[in-house]
């Protein structure tokens, strides 16, 4: 009987420790992702000519010299998905992160480094 009570006690302690670790992750990791998704908001360029504009509402625009392309975007964990409204445009999914003041997008077609344009 004593062994059963001890096992129950250890199980309760183990479950409590796991719950505390889970809550700690929820408190510290999830807000970080939300904060990072806010960092993407703004206007970014790779070369001063190709410009990506990300708005707060999940809507954006790719601006190139002769045209612009509307898109929606979604951030999940460290992935950025871009879905262009024009079906002829190629939708993309990137791993994204920030390095200093740069936005880094990595995908099957390479790694792109973006600098944020100053708001006027």
Backbone atoms as SQL, in Angstrom:
CREATE TABLE atoms (id INTEGER PRIMARY KEY, chain TEXT, resi INTEGER, resn TEXT, atom TEXT, x REAL, y REAL, z REAL);
INSERT INTO atoms VALUES
  (1, 'A', 1, 'UNK', 'N', 0.809, -1.199, 0.000),
  (2, 'A', 1, 'UNK', 'CA', 0.000, 0.000, 0.000),
  (3, 'A', 1, 'UNK', 'C', 0.852, 1.262, 0.000),
  (4, 'A', 2, 'UNK', 'N', 1.949, 1.211, 0.783),
  (5, 'A', 2, 'UNK', 'CA', 2.811, 2.386, 0.843),
  (6, 'A', 2, 'UNK', 'C', 3.439, 2.662, -0.520),
  (7, 'A', 3, 'UNK', 'N', 3.803, 1.599, -1.260),
  (8, 'A', 3, 'UNK', 'CA', 4.406, 1.765, -2.568),
  (9, 'A', 3, 'UNK', 'C', 3.420, 2.426, -3.533),
  (10, 'A', 4, 'UNK', 'N', 2.164, 2.050, -3.469),
  (11, 'A', 4, 'UNK', 'CA', 1.146, 2.631, -4.350),
  (12, 'A', 4, 'UNK', 'C', 0.974, 4.113, -4.038),
  (13, 'A', 5, 'UNK', 'N', 0.931, 4.467, -2.745),
  (14, 'A', 5, 'UNK', 'CA', 0.794, 5.863, -2.353),
  (15, 'A', 5, 'UNK', 'C', 2.003, 6.681, -2.816),
  (16, 'A', 6, 'UNK', 'N', 3.210, 6.102, -2.700),
  (17, 'A', 6, 'UNK', 'CA', 4.415, 6.789, -3.153),
  (18, 'A', 6, 'UNK', 'C', 4.390, 6.987, -4.671),
  (19, 'A', 7, 'UNK', 'N', 3.957, 5.973, -5.424),
  (20, 'A', 7, 'UNK', 'CA', 3.869, 6.094, -6.879),
  (21, 'A', 7, 'UNK', 'C', 2.882, 7.193, -7.256),
  (22, 'A', 8, 'UNK', 'N', 1.734, 7.247, -6.591),
  (23, 'A', 8, 'UNK', 'CA', 0.740, 8.287, -6.873),
  (24, 'A', 8, 'UNK', 'C', 1.328, 9.667, -6.582),
  (25, 'A', 9, 'UNK', 'N', 2.066, 9.765, -5.491),
  (26, 'A', 9, 'UNK', 'CA', 2.667, 11.042, -5.111),
  (27, 'A', 9, 'UNK', 'C', 3.682, 11.477, -6.174),
  (28, 'A', 10, 'UNK', 'N', 4.528, 10.557, -6.644),
  (29, 'A', 10, 'UNK', 'CA', 5.508, 10.885, -7.679),
  (30, 'A', 10, 'UNK', 'C', 4.820, 11.245, -9.000),
  (31, 'A', 11, 'UNK', 'N', 3.758, 10.564, -9.318),
  (32, 'A', 11, 'UNK', 'CA', 3.019, 10.884, -10.548),
  (33, 'A', 11, 'UNK', 'C', 2.424, 12.291, -10.460),
  (34, 'A', 12, 'UNK', 'N', 1.864, 12.638, -9.328),
  (35, 'A', 12, 'UNK', 'CA', 1.302, 13.976, -9.132),
  (36, 'A', 12, 'UNK', 'C', 2.401, 15.034, -9.254),
  (37, 'A', 13, 'UNK', 'N', 3.537, 14.780, -8.648),
  (38, 'A', 13, 'UNK', 'CA', 4.659, 15.721, -8.737),
  (39, 'A', 13, 'UNK', 'C', 5.139, 15.839, -10.188),
  (40, 'A', 14, 'UNK', 'N', 5.277, 14.727, -10.884),
  (41, 'A', 14, 'UNK', 'CA', 5.718, 14.727, -12.268),
  (42, 'A', 14, 'UNK', 'C', 4.742, 15.495, -13.157),
  (43, 'A', 15, 'UNK', 'N', 3.466, 15.250, -13.007),
  (44, 'A', 15, 'UNK', 'CA', 2.448, 15.961, -13.789),
  (45, 'A', 15, 'UNK', 'C', 2.492, 17.458, -13.482),
  (46, 'A', 16, 'UNK', 'N', 2.686, 17.817, -12.235),
  (47, 'A', 16, 'UNK', 'CA', 2.775, 19.225, -11.855),
  (48, 'A', 16, 'UNK', 'C', 3.979, 19.901, -12.503),
  (49, 'A', 17, 'UNK', 'N', 5.118, 19.225, -12.499),
  (50, 'A', 17, 'UNK', 'CA', 6.331, 19.781, -13.113),
  (51, 'A', 17, 'UNK', 'C', 6.121, 19.966, -14.620),
  (52, 'A', 18, 'UNK', 'N', 5.521, 18.986, -15.280),
  (53, 'A', 18, 'UNK', 'CA', 5.248, 19.082, -16.714),
  (54, 'A', 18, 'UNK', 'C', 4.296, 20.247, -16.993),
  (55, 'A', 19, 'UNK', 'N', 3.270, 20.396, -16.173),
  (56, 'A', 19, 'UNK', 'CA', 2.318, 21.502, -16.353),
  (57, 'A', 19, 'UNK', 'C', 3.012, 22.852, -16.192),
  (58, 'A', 20, 'UNK', 'N', 3.887, 22.960, -15.216),
  (59, 'A', 20, 'UNK', 'CA', 4.618, 24.216, -14.994),
  (60, 'A', 20, 'UNK', 'C', 5.532, 24.511, -16.196),
  (61, 'A', 21, 'UNK', 'N', 6.221, 23.496, -16.704),
  (62, 'A', 21, 'UNK', 'CA', 7.081, 23.698, -17.881),
  (63, 'A', 21, 'UNK', 'C', 6.260, 24.121, -19.096),
  (64, 'A', 22, 'UNK', 'N', 5.112, 23.505, -19.290),
  (65, 'A', 22, 'UNK', 'CA', 4.235, 23.859, -20.406),
  (66, 'A', 22, 'UNK', 'C', 3.768, 25.310, -20.288),
  (67, 'A', 23, 'UNK', 'N', 3.327, 25.694, -19.112),
  (68, 'A', 23, 'UNK', 'CA', 2.861, 27.069, -18.904),
  (69, 'A', 23, 'UNK', 'C', 3.996, 28.071, -19.105),
  (70, 'A', 24, 'UNK', 'N', 5.194, 27.718, -18.674),
  (71, 'A', 24, 'UNK', 'CA', 6.347, 28.591, -18.881),
  (72, 'A', 24, 'UNK', 'C', 6.595, 28.795, -20.375),
  (73, 'A', 25, 'UNK', 'N', 6.511, 27.734, -21.157),
  (74, 'A', 25, 'UNK', 'CA', 6.677, 27.853, -22.611),
  (75, 'A', 25, 'UNK', 'C', 5.592, 28.743, -23.207),
  (76, 'A', 26, 'UNK', 'N', 4.370, 28.554, -22.788),
  (77, 'A', 26, 'UNK', 'CA', 3.256, 29.365, -23.301),
  (78, 'A', 26, 'UNK', 'C', 3.467, 30.828, -22.963),
  (79, 'A', 27, 'UNK', 'N', 3.918, 31.108, -21.769),
  (80, 'A', 27, 'UNK', 'CA', 4.094, 32.492, -21.328),
  (81, 'A', 27, 'UNK', 'C', 5.246, 33.168, -22.064),
  (82, 'A', 28, 'UNK', 'N', 6.363, 32.468, -22.287),
  (83, 'A', 28, 'UNK', 'CA', 7.549, 33.106, -22.846),
  (84, 'A', 28, 'UNK', 'C', 7.736, 32.912, -24.348),
  (85, 'A', 29, 'UNK', 'N', 7.297, 31.814, -24.917),
  (86, 'A', 29, 'UNK', 'CA', 7.545, 31.536, -26.331),
  (87, 'A', 29, 'UNK', 'C', 6.469, 32.140, -27.225),
  (88, 'A', 30, 'UNK', 'N', 5.204, 31.933, -26.925),
  (89, 'A', 30, 'UNK', 'CA', 4.122, 32.422, -27.785),
  (90, 'A', 30, 'UNK', 'C', 4.146, 33.937, -27.911),
  (91, 'A', 31, 'UNK', 'N', 4.281, 34.711, -26.845),
  (92, 'A', 31, 'UNK', 'CA', 4.352, 36.166, -27.039),
  (93, 'A', 31, 'UNK', 'C', 5.535, 36.591, -27.899),
  (94, 'A', 32, 'UNK', 'N', 6.637, 35.846, -27.867),
  (95, 'A', 32, 'UNK', 'CA', 7.791, 36.184, -28.697),
  (96, 'A', 32, 'UNK', 'C', 7.416, 36.105, -30.169),
  (97, 'A', 33, 'UNK', 'N', 6.672, 35.062, -30.556),
  (98, 'A', 33, 'UNK', 'CA', 6.257, 34.937, -31.946),
  (99, 'A', 33, 'UNK', 'C', 5.325, 36.068, -32.339),
  (100, 'A', 34, 'UNK', 'N', 4.423, 36.455, -31.457),
  (101, 'A', 34, 'UNK', 'CA', 3.531, 37.569, -31.754),
  (102, 'A', 34, 'UNK', 'C', 4.334, 38.847, -31.913),
  (103, 'A', 35, 'UNK', 'N', 5.337, 39.035, -31.061),
  (104, 'A', 35, 'UNK', 'CA', 6.176, 40.227, -31.142),
  (105, 'A', 35, 'UNK', 'C', 6.953, 40.232, -32.453),
  (106, 'A', 36, 'UNK', 'N', 7.484, 39.090, -32.865),
  (107, 'A', 36, 'UNK', 'CA', 8.212, 39.017, -34.117),
  (108, 'A', 36, 'UNK', 'C', 7.314, 39.318, -35.298),
  (109, 'A', 37, 'UNK', 'N', 6.066, 38.829, -35.262),
  (110, 'A', 37, 'UNK', 'CA', 5.173, 39.103, -36.386),
  (111, 'A', 37, 'UNK', 'C', 4.878, 40.585, -36.489),
  (112, 'A', 38, 'UNK', 'N', 4.902, 41.317, -35.374),
  (113, 'A', 38, 'UNK', 'CA', 4.709, 42.762, -35.434),
  (114, 'A', 38, 'UNK', 'C', 5.935, 43.434, -36.027),
  (115, 'A', 39, 'UNK', 'N', 7.115, 42.861, -35.825),
  (116, 'A', 39, 'UNK', 'CA', 8.344, 43.440, -36.367),
  (117, 'A', 39, 'UNK', 'C', 8.355, 43.442, -37.884),
  (118, 'A', 40, 'UNK', 'N', 7.628, 42.540, -38.519),
  (119, 'A', 40, 'UNK', 'CA', 7.628, 42.454, -39.974),
  (120, 'A', 40, 'UNK', 'C', 6.806, 43.587, -40.590),
  (121, 'A', 41, 'UNK', 'N', 5.954, 44.210, -39.811),
  (122, 'A', 41, 'UNK', 'CA', 5.097, 45.268, -40.329),
  (123, 'A', 41, 'UNK', 'C', 5.951, 46.453, -40.761),
  (124, 'A', 42, 'UNK', 'N', 5.731, 46.879, -41.989),
  (125, 'A', 42, 'UNK', 'CA', 6.490, 47.986, -42.546),
  (126, 'A', 42, 'UNK', 'C', 6.866, 47.701, -43.984),
  (127, 'A', 43, 'UNK', 'N', 7.795, 48.480, -44.492),
  (128, 'A', 43, 'UNK', 'CA', 8.224, 48.381, -45.882),
  (129, 'A', 43, 'UNK', 'C', 9.686, 47.936, -45.916),
  (130, 'A', 44, 'UNK', 'N', 9.960, 46.886, -46.700),
  (131, 'A', 44, 'UNK', 'CA', 11.270, 46.253, -46.738),
  (132, 'A', 44, 'UNK', 'C', 11.776, 46.171, -48.176),
  (133, 'A', 45, 'UNK', 'N', 13.081, 46.246, -48.353),
  (134, 'A', 45, 'UNK', 'CA', 13.662, 46.113, -49.686),
  (135, 'A', 45, 'UNK', 'C', 14.931, 45.266, -49.643),
  (136, 'A', 46, 'UNK', 'N', 15.169, 44.574, -50.753),
  (137, 'A', 46, 'UNK', 'CA', 16.400, 43.799, -50.884),
  (138, 'A', 46, 'UNK', 'C', 17.453, 44.586, -51.645),
  (139, 'A', 47, 'UNK', 'N', 17.003, 45.411, -52.585),
  (140, 'A', 47, 'UNK', 'CA', 17.934, 46.073, -53.490),
  (141, 'A', 47, 'UNK', 'C', 17.569, 47.531, -53.782),
  (142, 'A', 48, 'UNK', 'N', 16.608, 48.078, -53.086),
  (143, 'A', 48, 'UNK', 'CA', 16.158, 49.450, -53.333),
  (144, 'A', 48, 'UNK', 'C', 15.151, 49.542, -54.459),
  (145, 'A', 49, 'UNK', 'N', 14.929, 48.458, -55.171),
  (146, 'A', 49, 'UNK', 'CA', 13.991, 48.438, -56.293),
  (147, 'A', 49, 'UNK', 'C', 12.809, 47.521, -55.989),
  (148, 'A', 50, 'UNK', 'N', 13.092, 46.336, -55.489),
  (149, 'A', 50, 'UNK', 'CA', 12.056, 45.373, -55.120),
  (150, 'A', 50, 'UNK', 'C', 11.633, 45.659, -53.686),
  (151, 'A', 51, 'UNK', 'N', 10.343, 45.954, -53.489),
  (152, 'A', 51, 'UNK', 'CA', 9.856, 46.376, -52.176),
  (153, 'A', 51, 'UNK', 'C', 8.689, 45.489, -51.750),
  (154, 'A', 52, 'UNK', 'N', 8.768, 45.018, -50.527),
  (155, 'A', 52, 'UNK', 'CA', 7.655, 44.301, -49.906),
  (156, 'A', 52, 'UNK', 'C', 7.079, 45.185, -48.811),
  (157, 'A', 53, 'UNK', 'N', 5.767, 45.342, -48.842),
  (158, 'A', 53, 'UNK', 'CA', 5.085, 46.148, -47.830),
  (159, 'A', 53, 'UNK', 'C', 4.150, 45.220, -47.054),
  (160, 'A', 54, 'UNK', 'N', 4.365, 45.132, -45.732),
  (161, 'A', 54, 'UNK', 'CA', 3.547, 44.295, -44.857),
  (162, 'A', 54, 'UNK', 'C', 2.729, 45.203, -43.939),
  (163, 'A', 55, 'UNK', 'N', 1.409, 45.070, -44.007),
  (164, 'A', 55, 'UNK', 'CA', 0.518, 45.844, -43.142),
  (165, 'A', 55, 'UNK', 'C', 0.103, 44.995, -41.947),
  (166, 'A', 56, 'UNK', 'N', -0.474, 45.626, -40.932),
  (167, 'A', 56, 'UNK', 'CA', -0.864, 44.917, -39.705),
  (168, 'A', 56, 'UNK', 'C', -1.977, 43.896, -39.921),
  (169, 'A', 57, 'UNK', 'N', -2.797, 44.082, -40.921),
  (170, 'A', 57, 'UNK', 'CA', -3.989, 43.255, -41.109),
  (171, 'A', 57, 'UNK', 'C', -3.749, 42.002, -41.947),
  (172, 'A', 58, 'UNK', 'N', -2.502, 41.627, -42.173),
  (173, 'A', 58, 'UNK', 'CA', -2.207, 40.424, -42.945),
  (174, 'A', 58, 'UNK', 'C', -2.268, 40.656, -44.448),
  (175, 'A', 59, 'UNK', 'N', -2.313, 41.906, -44.844),
  (176, 'A', 59, 'UNK', 'CA', -2.345, 42.266, -46.257),
  (177, 'A', 59, 'UNK', 'C', -1.048, 42.974, -46.603),
  (178, 'A', 60, 'UNK', 'N', -0.550, 42.718, -47.801),
  (179, 'A', 60, 'UNK', 'CA', 0.688, 43.350, -48.212),
  (180, 'A', 60, 'UNK', 'C', 0.727, 43.597, -49.698),
  (181, 'A', 61, 'UNK', 'N', 1.868, 44.096, -50.138),
  (182, 'A', 61, 'UNK', 'CA', 2.033, 44.438, -51.547),
  (183, 'A', 61, 'UNK', 'C', 3.493, 44.275, -51.929),
  (184, 'A', 62, 'UNK', 'N', 3.722, 43.643, -53.075),
  (185, 'A', 62, 'UNK', 'CA', 5.041, 43.579, -53.685),
  (186, 'A', 62, 'UNK', 'C', 5.072, 44.685, -54.724),
  (187, 'A', 63, 'UNK', 'N', 6.046, 45.568, -54.602),
  (188, 'A', 63, 'UNK', 'CA', 6.138, 46.709, -55.502),
  (189, 'A', 63, 'UNK', 'C', 7.441, 46.602, -56.283),
  (190, 'A', 64, 'UNK', 'N', 7.310, 46.580, -57.609),
  (191, 'A', 64, 'UNK', 'CA', 8.458, 46.586, -58.509),
  (192, 'A', 64, 'UNK', 'C', 8.278, 47.768, -59.461),
  (193, 'A', 65, 'UNK', 'N', 9.321, 48.178, -60.191),
  (194, 'A', 65, 'UNK', 'CA', 9.219, 49.420, -60.966),
  (195, 'A', 65, 'UNK', 'C', 8.001, 49.551, -61.888),
  (196, 'A', 66, 'UNK', 'N', 7.603, 48.509, -62.576),
  (197, 'A', 66, 'UNK', 'CA', 6.519, 48.654, -63.543),
  (198, 'A', 66, 'UNK', 'C', 5.163, 48.153, -63.058),
  (199, 'A', 67, 'UNK', 'N', 5.102, 47.611, -61.839),
  (200, 'A', 67, 'UNK', 'CA', 3.830, 47.061, -61.368),
  (201, 'A', 67, 'UNK', 'C', 3.869, 46.836, -59.863),
  (202, 'A', 68, 'UNK', 'N', 2.723, 46.463, -59.320),
  (203, 'A', 68, 'UNK', 'CA', 2.670, 46.025, -57.932),
  (204, 'A', 68, 'UNK', 'C', 1.663, 44.889, -57.834),
  (205, 'A', 69, 'UNK', 'N', 1.867, 44.041, -56.838),
  (206, 'A', 69, 'UNK', 'CA', 1.085, 42.820, -56.685),
  (207, 'A', 69, 'UNK', 'C', 0.584, 42.718, -55.246),
  (208, 'A', 70, 'UNK', 'N', -0.729, 42.684, -55.086),
  (209, 'A', 70, 'UNK', 'CA', -1.325, 42.550, -53.757),
  (210, 'A', 70, 'UNK', 'C', -1.223, 41.105, -53.286),
  (211, 'A', 71, 'UNK', 'N', -1.055, 40.952, -51.983),
  (212, 'A', 71, 'UNK', 'CA', -1.019, 39.610, -51.416),
  (213, 'A', 71, 'UNK', 'C', -1.554, 39.633, -49.986),
  (214, 'A', 72, 'UNK', 'N', -1.863, 38.450, -49.502),
  (215, 'A', 72, 'UNK', 'CA', -2.132, 38.262, -48.077),
  (216, 'A', 72, 'UNK', 'C', -0.959, 37.451, -47.536),
  (217, 'A', 73, 'UNK', 'N', -0.701, 37.612, -46.256),
  (218, 'A', 73, 'UNK', 'CA', 0.384, 36.848, -45.651),
  (219, 'A', 73, 'UNK', 'C', -0.059, 36.309, -44.299),
  (220, 'A', 74, 'UNK', 'N', 0.587, 35.232, -43.928),
  (221, 'A', 74, 'UNK', 'CA', 0.294, 34.587, -42.645),
  (222, 'A', 74, 'UNK', 'C', 1.600, 34.157, -42.020),
  (223, 'A', 75, 'UNK', 'N', 1.700, 34.395, -40.720),
  (224, 'A', 75, 'UNK', 'CA', 2.881, 33.984, -39.980),
  (225, 'A', 75, 'UNK', 'C', 2.481, 32.889, -38.998),
  (226, 'A', 76, 'UNK', 'N', 3.161, 31.768, -39.081),
  (227, 'A', 76, 'UNK', 'CA', 2.964, 30.658, -38.151),
  (228, 'A', 76, 'UNK', 'C', 4.341, 30.198, -37.696),
  (229, 'A', 77, 'UNK', 'N', 4.556, 30.330, -36.401),
  (230, 'A', 77, 'UNK', 'CA', 5.865, 30.020, -35.824),
  (231, 'A', 77, 'UNK', 'C', 6.940, 30.817, -36.558),
  (232, 'A', 78, 'UNK', 'N', 7.876, 30.164, -37.213),
  (233, 'A', 78, 'UNK', 'CA', 8.908, 30.913, -37.919),
  (234, 'A', 78, 'UNK', 'C', 8.753, 30.788, -39.438),
  (235, 'A', 79, 'UNK', 'N', 7.498, 30.589, -39.898),
  (236, 'A', 79, 'UNK', 'CA', 7.206, 30.511, -41.330),
  (237, 'A', 79, 'UNK', 'C', 6.352, 31.695, -41.761),
  (238, 'A', 80, 'UNK', 'N', 6.669, 32.234, -42.916),
  (239, 'A', 80, 'UNK', 'CA', 5.919, 33.321, -43.527),
  (240, 'A', 80, 'UNK', 'C', 5.375, 32.807, -44.854),
  (241, 'A', 81, 'UNK', 'N', 4.050, 32.796, -44.995),
  (242, 'A', 81, 'UNK', 'CA', 3.416, 32.367, -46.241),
  (243, 'A', 81, 'UNK', 'C', 2.840, 33.594, -46.935),
  (244, 'A', 82, 'UNK', 'N', 3.140, 33.724, -48.217),
  (245, 'A', 82, 'UNK', 'CA', 2.630, 34.829, -49.024),
  (246, 'A', 82, 'UNK', 'C', 1.744, 34.243, -50.117),
  (247, 'A', 83, 'UNK', 'N', 0.500, 34.730, -50.178),
  (248, 'A', 83, 'UNK', 'CA', -0.488, 34.269, -51.149),
  (249, 'A', 83, 'UNK', 'C', -0.897, 35.469, -52.007),
  (250, 'A', 84, 'UNK', 'N', -0.401, 35.499, -53.233),
  (251, 'A', 84, 'UNK', 'CA', -0.704, 36.604, -54.133),
  (252, 'A', 84, 'UNK', 'C', -2.146, 36.507, -54.633),
  (253, 'A', 85, 'UNK', 'N', -2.810, 37.645, -54.750),
  (254, 'A', 85, 'UNK', 'CA', -4.188, 37.675, -55.258),
  (255, 'A', 85, 'UNK', 'C', -4.222, 37.277, -56.726),
  (256, 'A', 86, 'UNK', 'N', -3.241, 37.720, -57.503),
  (257, 'A', 86, 'UNK', 'CA', -3.149, 37.365, -58.907),
  (258, 'A', 86, 'UNK', 'C', -2.691, 35.910, -58.997),
  (259, 'A', 87, 'UNK', 'N', -3.518, 35.059, -59.543),
  (260, 'A', 87, 'UNK', 'CA', -3.219, 33.630, -59.594),
  (261, 'A', 87, 'UNK', 'C', -2.033, 33.308, -60.510),
  (262, 'A', 88, 'UNK', 'N', -1.624, 34.241, -61.356),
  (263, 'A', 88, 'UNK', 'CA', -0.459, 34.019, -62.209),
  (264, 'A', 88, 'UNK', 'C', 0.842, 34.188, -61.438),
  (265, 'A', 89, 'UNK', 'N', 0.771, 34.868, -60.303),
  (266, 'A', 89, 'UNK', 'CA', 1.949, 35.061, -59.456),
  (267, 'A', 89, 'UNK', 'C', 2.207, 33.801, -58.639),
  (268, 'A', 90, 'UNK', 'N', 3.435, 33.580, -58.298),
  (269, 'A', 90, 'UNK', 'CA', 3.811, 32.367, -57.567),
  (270, 'A', 90, 'UNK', 'C', 3.770, 32.634, -56.069),
  (271, 'A', 91, 'UNK', 'N', 2.918, 31.905, -55.363),
  (272, 'A', 91, 'UNK', 'CA', 2.857, 32.006, -53.903),
  (273, 'A', 91, 'UNK', 'C', 4.130, 31.419, -53.309),
  (274, 'A', 92, 'UNK', 'N', 4.490, 31.896, -52.130),
  (275, 'A', 92, 'UNK', 'CA', 5.751, 31.461, -51.524),
  (276, 'A', 92, 'UNK', 'C', 5.582, 31.198, -50.039),
  (277, 'A', 93, 'UNK', 'N', 6.441, 30.334, -49.542),
  (278, 'A', 93, 'UNK', 'CA', 6.528, 30.079, -48.110),
  (279, 'A', 93, 'UNK', 'C', 7.997, 30.156, -47.729),
  (280, 'A', 94, 'UNK', 'N', 8.280, 30.941, -46.697),
  (281, 'A', 94, 'UNK', 'CA', 9.656, 31.173, -46.278),
  (282, 'A', 94, 'UNK', 'C', 9.815, 30.874, -44.795),
  (283, 'A', 95, 'UNK', 'N', 11.015, 30.516, -44.429),
  (284, 'A', 95, 'UNK', 'CA', 11.412, 30.570, -43.026),
  (285, 'A', 95, 'UNK', 'C', 11.878, 32.005, -42.837),
  (286, 'A', 96, 'UNK', 'N', 11.423, 32.653, -41.780),
  (287, 'A', 96, 'UNK', 'CA', 11.826, 34.038, -41.594),
  (288, 'A', 96, 'UNK', 'C', 12.355, 34.258, -40.193),
  (289, 'A', 97, 'UNK', 'N', 13.275, 35.196, -40.096),
  (290, 'A', 97, 'UNK', 'CA', 13.823, 35.591, -38.798),
  (291, 'A', 97, 'UNK', 'C', 14.479, 36.952, -38.949),
  (292, 'A', 98, 'UNK', 'N', 14.857, 37.507, -37.843),
  (293, 'A', 98, 'UNK', 'CA', 15.497, 38.815, -37.842),
  (294, 'A', 98, 'UNK', 'C', 16.933, 38.671, -37.375),
  (295, 'A', 99, 'UNK', 'N', 17.823, 39.356, -38.064),
  (296, 'A', 99, 'UNK', 'CA', 19.235, 39.376, -37.730),
  (297, 'A', 99, 'UNK', 'C', 19.639, 40.846, -37.688),
  (298, 'A', 100, 'UNK', 'N', 19.901, 41.335, -36.500),
  (299, 'A', 100, 'UNK', 'CA', 20.120, 42.762, -36.279),
  (300, 'A', 100, 'UNK', 'C', 18.885, 43.507, -36.762),
  (301, 'A', 101, 'UNK', 'N', 19.025, 44.444, -37.705),
  (302, 'A', 101, 'UNK', 'CA', 17.863, 45.172, -38.214),
  (303, 'A', 101, 'UNK', 'C', 17.351, 44.602, -39.528),
  (304, 'A', 102, 'UNK', 'N', 17.834, 43.452, -39.922),
  (305, 'A', 102, 'UNK', 'CA', 17.472, 42.866, -41.212),
  (306, 'A', 102, 'UNK', 'C', 16.403, 41.791, -41.053),
  (307, 'A', 103, 'UNK', 'N', 15.546, 41.710, -42.054),
  (308, 'A', 103, 'UNK', 'CA', 14.577, 40.623, -42.171),
  (309, 'A', 103, 'UNK', 'C', 15.186, 39.610, -43.120),
  (310, 'A', 104, 'UNK', 'N', 15.290, 38.366, -42.674),
  (311, 'A', 104, 'UNK', 'CA', 15.867, 37.305, -43.498),
  (312, 'A', 104, 'UNK', 'C', 14.751, 36.354, -43.893),
  (313, 'A', 105, 'UNK', 'N', 14.621, 36.123, -45.201),
  (314, 'A', 105, 'UNK', 'CA', 13.670, 35.148, -45.729),
  (315, 'A', 105, 'UNK', 'C', 14.458, 34.052, -46.424),
  (316, 'A', 106, 'UNK', 'N', 14.209, 32.822, -46.046),
  (317, 'A', 106, 'UNK', 'CA', 14.892, 31.687, -46.656),
  (318, 'A', 106, 'UNK', 'C', 13.878, 30.719, -47.216),
  (319, 'A', 107, 'UNK', 'N', 14.142, 30.230, -48.400),
  (320, 'A', 107, 'UNK', 'CA', 13.241, 29.273, -49.029),
  (321, 'A', 107, 'UNK', 'C', 13.988, 28.412, -50.015),
  (322, 'A', 108, 'UNK', 'N', 13.230, 27.686, -50.823),
  (323, 'A', 108, 'UNK', 'CA', 13.844, 26.777, -51.796),
  (324, 'A', 108, 'UNK', 'C', 14.628, 27.528, -52.862),
  (325, 'A', 109, 'UNK', 'N', 14.309, 28.815, -53.036),
  (326, 'A', 109, 'UNK', 'CA', 15.024, 29.595, -54.053),
  (327, 'A', 109, 'UNK', 'C', 16.089, 30.514, -53.454),
  (328, 'A', 110, 'UNK', 'N', 16.545, 30.217, -52.256),
  (329, 'A', 110, 'UNK', 'CA', 17.648, 30.959, -51.680),
  (330, 'A', 110, 'UNK', 'C', 17.305, 31.739, -50.426),
  (331, 'A', 111, 'UNK', 'N', 18.249, 32.556, -50.029),
  (332, 'A', 111, 'UNK', 'CA', 18.128, 33.384, -48.824),
  (333, 'A', 111, 'UNK', 'C', 18.139, 34.847, -49.254),
  (334, 'A', 112, 'UNK', 'N', 17.186, 35.625, -48.712),
  (335, 'A', 112, 'UNK', 'CA', 17.066, 37.031, -49.078),
  (336, 'A', 112, 'UNK', 'C', 17.183, 37.893, -47.828),
  (337, 'A', 113, 'UNK', 'N', 17.960, 38.941, -47.920),
  (338, 'A', 113, 'UNK', 'CA', 18.160, 39.855, -46.804),
  (339, 'A', 113, 'UNK', 'C', 17.473, 41.170, -47.140),
  (340, 'A', 114, 'UNK', 'N', 16.546, 41.579, -46.262),
  (341, 'A', 114, 'UNK', 'CA', 15.784, 42.807, -46.464),
  (342, 'A', 114, 'UNK', 'C', 16.168, 43.842, -45.420),
  (343, 'A', 115, 'UNK', 'N', 16.232, 45.077, -45.851),
  (344, 'A', 115, 'UNK', 'CA', 16.427, 46.214, -44.951),
  (345, 'A', 115, 'UNK', 'C', 15.112, 46.981, -44.882),
  (346, 'A', 116, 'UNK', 'N', 14.783, 47.455, -43.686),
  (347, 'A', 116, 'UNK', 'CA', 13.541, 48.187, -43.516),
  (348, 'A', 116, 'UNK', 'C', 13.725, 49.615, -43.999),
  (349, 'A', 117, 'UNK', 'N', 12.749, 50.083, -44.788),
  (350, 'A', 117, 'UNK', 'CA', 12.774, 51.462, -45.252),
  (351, 'A', 117, 'UNK', 'C', 12.203, 52.369, -44.173),
  (352, 'A', 118, 'UNK', 'N', 12.774, 53.519, -44.045),
  (353, 'A', 118, 'UNK', 'CA', 12.280, 54.496, -43.050),
  (354, 'A', 118, 'UNK', 'C', 10.945, 55.050, -43.538),
  (355, 'A', 119, 'UNK', 'N', 10.016, 55.190, -42.600),
  (356, 'A', 119, 'UNK', 'CA', 8.710, 55.793, -42.910),
  (357, 'A', 119, 'UNK', 'C', 8.869, 57.293, -43.066),
  (358, 'A', 120, 'UNK', 'N', 8.200, 57.847, -44.044),
  (359, 'A', 120, 'UNK', 'CA', 8.290, 59.301, -44.272),
  (360, 'A', 120, 'UNK', 'C', 7.175, 60.039, -43.598);
